[in-house]
Amino acid sequence: MEDLAKKKCIPCEGGIPPFDMEEIHKYLKRVNGWNVLKDKDTNFFIEKEFKFKDYVSSEKFVLEIGKIAEGEGHHPDISFGWGYAKIKISTHAIKGLAESDFILAAKIDQI
């Protein structure tokens, strides 16, 4: 299988079904340490928390994610503070997960 980090996110404006659990698990094997969760509306998303030695390191990491996200046209939800950054990824237009979510996760893991 092709390395996800080498692929480009494809903008999604809806009209396709989100991944089912079988497809989600297939892609989870291709990224490192991401968890699949459901939101209050039972839509799937992936999330990962990164740990850092201080606030500045967390901030630098988040800024790097911002550059990648802007370049890919795919923007995660990010929360961060002293020593951590939590990244949540989904495709809002389909209320679930698609390949681009895992591509973005793989690119974030390369930082």
N, C-alpha and C positions, 0 to 999 in steps of 0.2 A: 504494500500500500504506500501511496505517496505520502511524504512527510507533510503533515498539516501546516507546519510553520512556513513552508515554502509556497503555499497556496495563497490566493487573494480572496478576501471576503467579497461575497456577491450581495449587493443591496437587495433587501427583500421588502416588497411593498404589499405583501399578502398574496392570496390566491393559491398558496400551496399549503398542504397540511404540515403541522409540526411533527417532529420525530416521535415515534412511539417508543416504549421502553426498550424494545429489542434494539432499535437503531441507536438510541441514547447509549446503551451499554456497549455497543460496538465502538462508538466514538470515545467513550470514557476511557477505554483501554489505550487510546492513542494520545492522551494527555496525562500529565503527572499530578495526582493528588487533588483533582477537582471533585467536588461532591454534587450530586444531583438532588435537588430539593423541589418542593412545590410551594407556590405562594398561596395566599388566602383564597384565590379563585381556582386552585388546583392546577395552575399552569406550571410546567417544569422550567427550571433554570439551573445553571451551574454556578458554583461559588467556591472560592478558595481564599483562605486567610494566609497572608505572608507575614513573617515576623522579622523585625529589624532591631538594631542595637539602640536606636534613638529616633527622635522625631524627624531630623533632617534626612536620614536615610529613607524613612517612609515617604517623605515628601518627594524626594528625588525619584523614587520608584514610581510614584503616582504620576509625576510629570512625564516620565518615559512612556507609561501606559497611554497618557493623553496623546502623545505624538503618534504612537502606533494606531490608536483608535481613530484619530483624525485622518491618517493616511489610508486606513482601511474603510472609512465611512461607516464604522460600526462601533458604537459607544456603550461601554459597560457602566453599571452603577458602581461607584467607588465610595467607600468610607475609609478614613484613615485617621491616625493619631499617633501618639508617642509609641513607637515600636511596633506598629502593625499597619497593614492595609488589607481591607476585605474587598474582593472583587466579585461582582454578581453579573452574569451574562445571560441574556436571552434575546430572542427576536420578538419585539413587541408587536409587530405587524401580524404575526401568526399566533401570538400568545403561547409561545413554547420555544423549542429548540430546533435549530437547523445546522447544517454543516458550518456555516460562517461563525457560529458561536464557538465551536471547537477550534476553528482556525485561529480566532482571536485568542483563545485560551492558550494554544500552543505558542503563539507569538509572545504572549505575556510571560510564559514560562522561560523564554530565552533571554529575558532581561538579566 
